[in-house]
Structure formats: C-alpha cells, structure tokens
C-alpha cells in the first residue's frame, strides 16, 4: 500500500483562521471546482522534518514566512485516493500555527491556489470542503 505523507496547518491570527481556495488538482494540474481548505501539501525528500515541510508549504501556498508553529495535533487527516491515483491513501499530519504578519504578504504563489483568506470560527466549518477535514476539525475544535 502506497501512502502519501503530507502536512497541513490550522493557521490562526487572533480569532480568525486562514484558508486557501484551491482551483487546480495537485495530482495532474487539471482545473477543479474551487474549494476552501487548510494549507496542506506533500512532504518532500528535501524537507528535514515535518515542521520544515509545513513551513515550506505555507510559504508556497500563501507567499508568507510569518508563521510560528504552536503545536502538532495527534489526530491526522486520512483518506483514500481513487484507484487511478499513484498513491492508495494519504496521511496528513496537522499543525496549529500562528500567523504573525499584517496580511499584506499573503498572496498565493502556487498555481493550484487563487485566494488566501481569513474566516471567523463560525464560518470555518461551512467553508471547508472535504468531509475528512470536517471530521478532523470537529475532533480538535475544543482544543483550539
């Protein structure tokens, strides 16, 4: 079984949470119906650890390096890929990360993403697209 290792972040500033609007598939770069998600991405060989992987992903997806990792969640986001995919499933280690900037540096640098935006806690669940992410957020919501 081929498992893709990935990282993701619940990024907060005061009482708001950062989401990215994804418009292309990372698998084959084809356009998809846009959806909101937490910044996430695959761990690469050059990443020295999971913390450096999430900081790299945040820079790629939001354009900013103004982040401070608060902690790593024990719960992972896990799901299976369709049969045609090169991996069978994905395990995403999630981090709780504080954004320290003034928001002027937030510009997507990744062609998969067209918007970086903050949402308040009440909007968050409604904005998120993936069922696995909903389940994860419901599990950790009282911890953030």
For each residue, the residues with C-beta under 8 A, 3 or more apart:
1: 88 89
2: 86 87 88 89
3: 87 88 89 90 91
4: 42 81 87 89 90 91
5: 42 43 90 91 93
6: 40 41 42 43 90 91 92 93
7: 40 41 43 50 53 54 57 92 93 94 95
8: 38 39 40 41 54 57 77 92 93 94 95
9: 38 39 40 54 57 58 67 94 95 96 97
10: 17 38 94 95 96 97 137 140 144
11: 17 18 38 39 58 62 67 97 98 99
12: 15 16 17 18 96 97 98 99 144
13: 16 18 98 99 100 103 118
14:
15: 12 120 121
16: 12 13 118 119 120 121
17: 10 11 12 118 119 120 121 124
18: 11 12 13 38 39 62 99 106 116 117 118 119
19: 36 37 38 116 117 118 119 124 127 128
20: 36 37 38 39 61 62 108 113 115 116
21: 34 35 36 113 114 115 116 117
22: 32 34 35 36 37 112 113
23: 31 32 34 112 113 114
24: 29 30 31 32 111 112
25: 28 29 30 31 32 112
26: 29 41 42 112
27: 85 86
28: 25
29: 24 25 26 111 112
30: 24 25
31: 23 24 25
32: 22 23 24 25 35
33:
34: 21 22 23 114
35: 21 22 32 129 130
36: 19 20 21 22 119 127 128 129
37: 19 20 22 40 128 129 130 133
38: 8 9 10 11 18 19 20 94 128 133
39: 8 9 11 18 20 57 58 61 62
40: 6 7 8 9 37 57 77 92
41: 6 7 8 26 53 57 60 61
42: 4 5 6 26
43: 5 6 7 47 50 53
44: 47 53 56
45:
46:
47: 43 44 50 52 53 56
48: 52
49: 52 53
50: 7 43 47 53 54 72 93 95
51: 54 55 69 72 95
52: 47 48 49 55 56
53: 7 41 43 44 47 49 50 56 57
54: 7 8 9 50 51 57 58 69 95 97
55: 51 52 58 59 65 67 69
56: 44 47 52 53 59 60
57: 7 8 9 39 40 41 53 54 60 61
58: 9 11 39 54 55 61 62 64 65 67 97
59: 55 56 62 63 64 65 109
60: 41 56 57 109 110
61: 20 39 41 57 58 108 109 110 112 113 116
62: 11 18 20 39 58 59 106 107 108 109 116
63: 59 105 106 107 108 109 116
64: 58 59 67 99 101 105 106
65: 55 58 59
66: 99 100 101 105
67: 9 11 55 58 64 97 98 99 100
68: 97 98 100
69: 51 54 55 72 95 96 97
70: 95 96 97 98
71: 95 96
72: 50 51 69 93 94 95 96
73: 76 93 94 95 96 136 140 143
74:
75: 94 136 139 140
76: 73 91 92 93 94 136
77: 8 40 90 91 92 94 132 133 136
78: 89 90 91 92 132
79: 89 90 130 132
80: 88 89
81: 4 85 87 88 89 90
82: 85
83:
84:
85: 27 81 82 88
86: 2 27
87: 2 3 4 81 90
88: 1 2 3 80 81 85
89: 1 2 3 4 78 79 80 81
90: 3 4 5 6 77 78 79 81 87
91: 3 4 5 6 76 77 78
92: 6 7 8 40 76 77 78
93: 5 6 7 8 50 72 73 76
94: 7 8 9 10 38 72 73 75 76 77 136 140
95: 7 8 9 10 50 51 54 69 70 71 72 73
96: 9 10 12 69 70 71 72 73 144
97: 9 10 11 12 54 58 67 68 69 70
98: 11 12 13 67 68 70
99: 11 12 13 18 64 66 67 103
100: 13 66 67 68
101: 64 66 104 105 106
102: 105
103: 13 99 106 118
104: 101
105: 63 64 66 101 102
106: 18 62 63 64 101 103 116
107: 62 63 116
108: 20 61 62 63 113 114 115 116
109: 59 60 61 62 63
110: 60 61 113
111: 24 29
112: 22 23 24 25 26 29 61
113: 20 21 22 23 61 108 110 116
114: 21 23 34 108
115: 20 21 108
116: 18 19 20 21 61 62 63 106 107 108 113
117: 18 19 21
118: 13 16 17 18 19 103
119: 16 17 18 19 36 123 124 127
120: 15 16 17 123 124
121: 15 16 17 124
122:
123: 119 120 126 127
124: 17 19 119 120 121 127 128 137
125: 128 134 137 138
126: 123
127: 19 36 119 123 124
128: 19 36 37 38 124 125 133 134 137
129: 35 36 37 133
130: 35 37 79 133 134
131: 134 135
132: 77 78 79 135 136
133: 37 38 77 128 129 130 136 137
134: 125 128 130 131 137 138
135: 131 132 138 139
136: 73 75 76 77 94 132 133 139 140
137: 10 124 125 128 133 134 140 141
138: 125 134 135 141
139: 75 135 136
140: 10 73 75 94 136 137 143 144
141: 137 138 144
142:
143: 73 140
144: 10 12 96 140 141
